[in-house]
């Protein structure tokens, strides 16, 4: 016999279905997606009104052109440039060549139990890729046995659009037995990762991923004597660090400094703290200006986010850097016994951490201003009833298409009116946080590509539209994206020949 909670849930869904049916055939059919193109998405944009008025896809424009007109798919684009043409220089030889092969198979999790999932070159996480800033990286991706198809998305790297790896938008999913070549220049040093963007809610969760580190041509300082990666992932309920259910021990001489590159590949926020002072020296591949020591505080990293922290090995024993709560990086004497310490309740506020420095552009008079208001309501998506996410009051696929022209300064206000945390991730760009809840940023510029927006919070962020294409702007708690928390940033004049749910079987989320 179903529980009282289940009875109430079924009743609520029944009401939602009845409401949708009562609204008429149009309301029902508008949620039946079938095969579709993102080119036909996007609710109307009026180009006027006041920020925060709740208009779907509301924009304020200043001398910009090329605005979408409703979900009918009519666009004022001023010319057509296919996403397939937005590539790295095809005549430039690669500096780094890599071949990655995806398989659907059993993953042996050292220290834990085996799980069914996906591997890259026979392991999960896949091999760590390493290159130098300025290198042209060429990756030949082969799908040996992933039956639903697969892609590779270069999370946090501002690649040319053709290399973004989003099935149905920038390419077709690579079928079993097929291959695809990705080429991009590693413009920015930092910590990144790669993962599939085909059925990502399953393939990322089950291990089709790996780390990617871009080393600077000239290190900004010589503070780090050792450099390690700490990739967090949960396999079937098992919290792992670099694929193992175990702590990582780093043999570091007393007084030496270790740079720990923490990658949160999971679906929720990861906490980082230590029994020794540590510094946050980078977020999402961007350096912090004049970081200071943190004591008795934790650092929160969004799903999909990364943070580089610096920890000094003590004169005796080892320092313990807790990463993700369940695992630790132990730095110092490899034989030392190190007790765990409780997670601090206070979090470092990156809005005021570090010292200010120029942004390199002026966000005070943007060319485009948008709202991205997240809420929730009952309804239907593709004939599936549920309590789905909305963007500016509208449900997928009738969600905003944020239009920009190359060179625009864009300001966006992200508001979370739902009851859950949303790690918002914009492809192809880094954004800078201007304010939270009206409080202006006062520390080092807080550059990110993945930003946790907590219930009731509002952020104002800005970026320069300097990477033409069609880019996903979605929640990186991937089941949320499946339930409609995904919009797109579209440059005027850019088109895609790819479709979702067509014969290629593209399912980006």
C-alpha positions in Angstrom: 0.0 0.0 0.0 1.5 3.4 -1.0 2.5 5.8 1.8 0.6 9.0 2.5 3.4 11.0 0.9 3.2 8.9 -2.3 -0.6 9.3 -2.3 -0.2 13.1 -2.1 2.4 13.1 -4.8 0.2 11.1 -7.2 -2.7 13.4 -6.4 -0.6 16.5 -7.1 0.7 15.1 -10.4 -2.9 14.1 -11.3 -4.0 17.7 -10.7 -1.2 18.9 -13.0 -2.2 16.6 -15.8 -5.8 17.6 -15.5 -4.9 21.3 -15.5 -2.8 20.8 -18.6 -5.6 18.9 -20.4 -8.1 21.5 -19.4 -5.9 24.2 -20.9 -6.6 22.7 -24.3 -4.7 20.8 -27.0 -2.3 23.7 -27.7 -1.0 23.6 -24.1 -0.5 19.9 -24.3 1.1 19.8 -27.8 3.6 22.6 -26.9 5.3 20.3 -24.5 5.6 17.4 -26.9 9.1 17.9 -28.2 9.8 15.1 -30.7 12.8 16.1 -32.9 13.6 19.8 -32.4 16.3 22.3 -33.0 17.5 24.9 -30.4 17.1 27.4 -33.3 13.3 27.2 -32.7 13.5 27.7 -29.0 13.3 30.9 -27.1 10.4 32.9 -25.8 9.7 36.4 -27.1 12.0 39.3 -26.1 10.6 42.8 -26.1 13.8 44.7 -25.6 12.2 47.0 -23.0 10.7 47.1 -19.5 12.4 47.2 -16.2 14.9 44.6 -14.9 13.2 42.1 -12.7 9.7 42.5 -14.2 9.5 38.8 -14.7 9.2 39.0 -18.6 10.4 35.7 -20.1 13.7 36.2 -21.7 13.5 39.9 -20.9 16.3 42.0 -22.3 17.4 45.6 -22.3 19.4 46.5 -25.4 21.8 49.3 -26.2 22.7 49.5 -29.8 22.5 45.8 -30.3 20.8 43.9 -33.2 19.5 40.5 -33.9 16.7 39.6 -31.5 14.7 36.3 -31.4 10.9 36.6 -32.0 9.1 33.9 -30.0 9.1 30.1 -30.2 8.2 30.3 -33.9 11.8 30.2 -34.8 12.0 33.5 -36.7 15.3 35.2 -36.2 16.9 38.5 -37.3 20.4 37.2 -37.6 22.1 39.3 -40.3 23.7 36.2 -41.9 24.2 32.6 -41.2 27.4 31.1 -39.7 27.2 27.4 -38.9 28.6 26.2 -35.6 30.6 23.7 -37.6 32.7 26.5 -39.0 33.7 27.9 -35.6 36.9 26.0 -35.2 40.5 26.4 -34.3 42.9 27.1 -37.2 42.6 24.0 -39.4 46.1 24.6 -40.9 47.9 24.8 -37.6 49.6 21.5 -36.5 48.7 20.2 -33.1 51.1 20.6 -30.2 49.4 17.9 -28.1 47.8 14.9 -29.7 45.7 12.5 -27.6 43.5 9.5 -28.4 40.6 8.8 -25.9 38.4 5.7 -26.2 35.1 5.4 -24.4 33.7 2.0 -23.3 30.6 0.9 -21.5 31.9 -1.7 -19.0 32.5 -2.6 -15.4 34.6 -0.1 -13.4 37.0 -1.5 -10.8 36.9 1.0 -7.9 40.1 0.5 -5.8 39.2 0.3 -2.1 35.6 -0.2 -2.9 33.3 -2.4 -5.0 33.0 -2.6 -8.8 30.2 -0.7 -10.5 28.7 -0.7 -14.0 29.6 2.5 -15.9 31.8 4.0 -18.5 35.6 4.2 -18.9 38.0 6.3 -20.9 41.0 4.4 -22.0 40.0 1.6 -19.7 39.7 3.5 -16.5 37.5 6.0 -14.7 38.4 8.8 -14.2 40.0 8.7 -17.6 43.6 9.8 -18.1 44.6 13.3 -16.9 45.4 15.4 -19.9 48.1 18.0 -19.5 49.3 20.8 -21.9 50.9 24.2 -21.8 49.1 27.4 -22.2 49.0 28.3 -25.9 49.2 24.7 -27.1 46.8 23.5 -29.8 45.3 20.3 -28.4 43.9 17.7 -30.8 41.9 14.8 -29.3 40.6 11.9 -31.3 37.7 10.5 -29.4 36.6 7.0 -30.2 33.4 5.4 -29.0 34.1 1.7 -28.8 30.9 0.4 -27.0 28.7 3.2 -25.5 25.4 2.2 -27.0 23.6 5.6 -26.6 26.5 7.4 -28.2 28.8 9.8 -26.5 30.7 13.1 -26.8 33.4 15.0 -24.9 32.7 18.5 -23.5 35.7 20.5 -22.2 34.2 21.9 -19.0 35.5 25.4 -18.3 37.7 25.7 -21.3 36.5 28.5 -23.7 36.9 26.3 -26.8 35.6 27.3 -30.3 32.0 26.4 -30.5 32.5 23.4 -32.9 34.6 21.7 -30.2 32.1 22.2 -27.3 30.9 18.6 -27.5 27.2 19.2 -26.9 25.1 16.5 -28.7 22.4 18.1 -30.9 23.9 21.6 -30.8 27.5 21.5 -31.8 27.8 17.9 -33.1 26.0 14.6 -33.4 26.7 12.1 -30.7 29.5 9.7 -31.7 27.9 6.3 -32.2 29.5 3.1 -31.1 32.2 2.3 -33.6 32.5 6.0 -34.6 35.0 8.7 -33.8 35.2 12.5 -33.6 38.2 14.9 -33.6 38.3 17.9 -31.2 40.7 20.8 -31.8 41.2 23.8 -29.5 43.9 26.2 -28.3 44.6 26.1 -24.6 44.3 29.9 -24.2 44.0 30.0 -20.4 46.1 28.2 -17.9 44.1 26.5 -15.1 42.3 23.4 -13.8 39.5 22.0 -16.0 37.8 18.6 -16.8 36.2 16.8 -19.6 33.0 14.7 -19.6 30.3 13.4 -22.0 27.5 15.8 -22.9 25.3 13.0 -24.4 22.8 11.6 -21.8 25.0 13.5 -19.4 22.8 12.7 -16.4 23.8 9.1 -16.7 27.2 9.1 -18.5 28.8 11.7 -16.2 27.4 10.1 -13.1 28.7 6.7 -14.1 32.2 7.8 -15.0 32.7 9.1 -18.5 35.0 11.9 -17.4 38.6 13.0 -16.6 40.8 15.9 -15.6 42.6 18.4 -17.8 45.3 20.8 -16.6 46.8 23.7 -18.6 50.1 24.8 -17.2 51.1 28.5 -17.6 54.0 29.4 -19.9 55.5 31.3 -17.0 54.3 30.5 -13.5 53.0 33.6 -11.7 55.1 32.6 -8.7 57.2 29.8 -7.3 55.0 29.2 -4.3 54.0 25.7 -5.2 56.8 23.0 -4.9 54.4 20.2 -5.8 51.3 20.2 -8.0 48.6 17.5 -7.7 45.1 16.9 -8.9 42.2 15.8 -6.6 39.2 14.8 -8.7 36.1 14.0 -6.6 33.5 11.6 -7.9 30.8 9.3 -6.4 30.5 5.8 -7.9 27.4 4.0 -6.8 27.4 5.8 -3.4 31.2 5.4 -3.0 33.0 8.7 -2.5 36.3 8.6 -4.3 39.4 10.7 -4.7 41.1 10.2 -8.1 39.0 7.1 -8.6 39.9 5.4 -5.3 38.0 4.9 -2.0 41.0 6.1 -0.1 42.9 9.2 1.1 45.7 10.6 -1.1 49.1 10.8 0.6 51.6 13.3 -0.7 55.2 12.9 0.5 56.2 16.6 0.9 59.3 18.0 2.6 58.6 20.2 5.7 57.9 23.7 4.7 57.2 22.9 1.1 53.9 24.1 -0.5 51.6 21.8 -2.4 49.1 23.1 -5.0 46.0 20.9 -4.8 43.7 21.2 -7.9 40.2 20.1 -6.6 37.7 19.1 -9.3 34.1 18.5 -8.2 32.6 16.2 -10.8 29.7 15.3 -8.6 26.1 16.6 -8.5 26.3 18.6 -5.3 28.5 21.2 -3.5 31.8 19.9 -2.2 33.4 21.4 1.0 37.2 21.8 1.4 38.9 22.6 4.7 42.1 21.9 6.6 43.7 21.5 10.0 46.4 23.9 8.7 46.2 27.3 7.1 45.5 27.2 3.3 44.9 29.7 0.5 42.5 29.7 -2.4 44.8 30.6 -5.3 42.4 30.0 -8.2 38.7 29.3 -9.0 37.6 27.7 -12.2 41.0 28.3 -13.8 41.3 31.9 -12.9 43.9 33.2 -10.4 42.9 34.9 -7.2 44.6 38.3 -6.7 46.5 38.4 -3.4 44.9 35.4 -1.6 45.3 35.3 2.2 45.5 32.4 4.7 42.3 30.8 5.8 41.8 29.3 9.2 38.7 27.7 10.7 36.8 28.1 7.4 35.6 25.9 4.6 35.6 26.5 0.9 32.5 25.5 -1.0 32.9 24.3 -4.6 29.9 24.0 -6.9 29.1 20.9 -8.9 31.3 21.2 -12.0 33.5 23.8 -10.3 37.2 23.7 -9.5 39.4 25.4 -7.0 43.2 25.4 -6.6 44.3 25.6 -2.9 47.8 25.9 -1.5 48.8 24.0 1.6 52.2 24.0 3.4 53.6 20.8 4.7 54.2 21.1 8.5 57.6 20.6 10.2 56.3 17.4 11.8 53.6 15.0 10.7 51.2 15.8 7.9 48.6 18.5 7.1 45.1 17.1 6.3 43.1 18.8 3.5 39.6 17.5 3.6 38.1 17.4 0.1 34.4 16.7 -0.4 33.9 15.6 3.2 34.7 11.9 2.8 38.2 12.0 1.5 41.5 13.8 2.5 44.8 14.8 0.9 47.5 14.2 3.5 50.5 16.4 2.9 53.9 15.9 4.6 55.2 12.7 6.3 53.6 9.8 4.4 53.8 7.6 7.6 52.2 10.1 9.9 48.8 9.3 11.6 46.5 12.3 11.0 43.1 12.5 12.8 40.1 14.0 11.0 38.7 17.3 12.0 35.1 18.5 11.9 34.0 20.6 9.0 33.8 24.3 10.0 30.4 26.0 9.9 31.8 29.2 8.4 32.5 29.5 4.7 35.0 31.8 3.0 33.1 34.5 1.1 34.8 34.7 -2.3 32.9 38.0 -2.9 35.3 39.7 -0.6 38.4 37.4 -0.6 41.6 38.7 -2.0 42.4 42.1 -3.3 40.6 44.1 -6.1 42.1 44.5 -9.6 40.8 45.9 -12.9 38.3 43.7 -14.8 39.5 44.7 -18.2 36.0 45.9 -19.2 33.2 48.2 -17.9 30.0 46.4 -16.9 28.3 49.5 -15.7 26.7 50.3 -19.1 26.1 46.9 -20.6 24.9 46.3 -24.2 22.6 43.5 -23.0 20.9 43.0 -19.6 19.0 39.8 -18.9 17.1 38.1 -16.0 17.5 34.4 -15.4 14.9 33.7 -12.7 14.6 30.1 -11.5 11.4 28.7 -10.0 9.3 25.5 -10.1 5.8 24.4 -11.0 3.8 21.4 -12.0 3.3 20.8 -15.7 4.3 18.6 -18.6 7.6 18.2 -20.6 7.5 15.9 -23.6 4.2 14.5 -22.3 5.9 13.7 -18.9 4.0 15.1 -15.9 6.0 16.5 -13.0 7.1 19.4 -10.8 9.5 21.0 -13.3 11.9 24.0 -13.2 11.0 27.2 -14.9 13.1 30.1 -16.2 11.5 33.5 -16.1 8.2 31.8 -15.4 8.3 29.5 -18.5 8.8 25.8 -18.8 11.1 24.0 -21.2 11.2 24.3 -24.2 9.5 27.7 -24.1 12.5 29.1 -22.2 14.6 32.2 -23.0 17.1 32.3 -25.8 19.6 34.9 -24.6 20.8 36.7 -27.8 24.0 38.6 -28.0 26.3 40.1 -30.7 30.0 39.6 -30.7 31.7 42.2 -28.5 28.6 42.9 -26.3 29.1 43.5 -22.6 26.4 41.3 -21.0 25.0 41.6 -17.5 22.7 38.9 -16.1 20.8 38.8 -12.9 20.4 35.2 -11.7 17.6 34.7 -9.1 16.8 31.4 -7.3 13.2 31.4 -6.3 13.2 27.6 -5.9 14.0 25.5 -2.8 17.2 23.9 -4.1 20.8 24.9 -4.8 21.6 25.4 -8.5 25.2 25.3 -9.8 24.8 27.4 -12.9 27.2 26.7 -15.7 27.7 28.8 -18.9 29.6 27.1 -21.7 32.2 28.9 -23.7 32.7 31.9 -21.3 33.9 32.9 -17.9 31.7 35.3 -15.9 32.6 37.7 -13.2 30.4 38.1 -10.1 29.4 41.8 -9.6 27.2 41.4 -6.6 25.1 39.1 -4.4 21.9 40.3 -2.8 22.8 43.8 -3.8 26.2 43.7 -2.0 28.9 44.6 -4.5 32.0 42.4 -4.9 35.0 43.9 -2.9 37.7 41.3 -3.2 39.7 39.8 -6.1 37.6 39.6 -9.2 35.6 36.4 -8.7 35.8 34.7 -12.2 33.9 31.4 -12.6 32.1 29.2 -15.1 30.1 27.3 -12.4 28.3 29.3 -9.7 26.2 28.0 -6.8 23.0 30.0 -6.5 21.3 29.0 -3.2 17.6 29.3 -2.4 16.5 32.9 -2.2 19.8 34.2 -3.5 20.3 36.6 -6.4 23.5 37.4 -8.2 24.5 39.9 -10.8 27.2 38.6 -13.1 28.8 40.0 -16.3 30.9 38.7 -19.2 32.0 39.8 -22.7 30.5 38.1 -25.6 33.8 37.2 -27.3 33.3 33.6 -28.4 30.6 33.2 -31.1 28.4 30.2 -31.1 25.3 28.6 -29.5 26.1 27.9 -25.9 24.3 26.0 -23.2 23.6 27.8 -19.9 22.3 25.2 -17.5 22.3 23.8 -14.0 25.1 21.3 -13.4 23.1 19.2 -11.1 22.4 17.3 -14.2 19.0 15.8 -13.3 17.8 19.4 -13.0 18.8 20.1 -16.5 16.8 17.1 -17.7 13.8 18.6 -15.9 14.1 21.8 -17.8 16.8 24.0 -16.1 18.7 24.7 -19.3 18.7 27.8 -21.6 21.0 28.9 -24.3 23.2 31.9 -25.2 23.0 32.5 -29.0 25.1 34.9 -31.0 23.4 36.7 -33.8 23.9 35.1 -37.2 25.0 31.7 -35.8 23.0 28.5 -36.7 23.3 24.8 -36.1 22.4 21.9 -38.5 22.1 19.5 -35.6 18.8 18.5 -33.9 17.9 16.8 -30.6 15.9 13.6 -30.5 16.3 13.0 -34.2 17.8 10.0 -36.1 21.2 10.7 -34.5 19.8 10.1 -31.1 21.1 13.3 -29.6 20.2 13.8 -26.0 22.5 16.4 -24.5 21.2 16.3 -21.0 
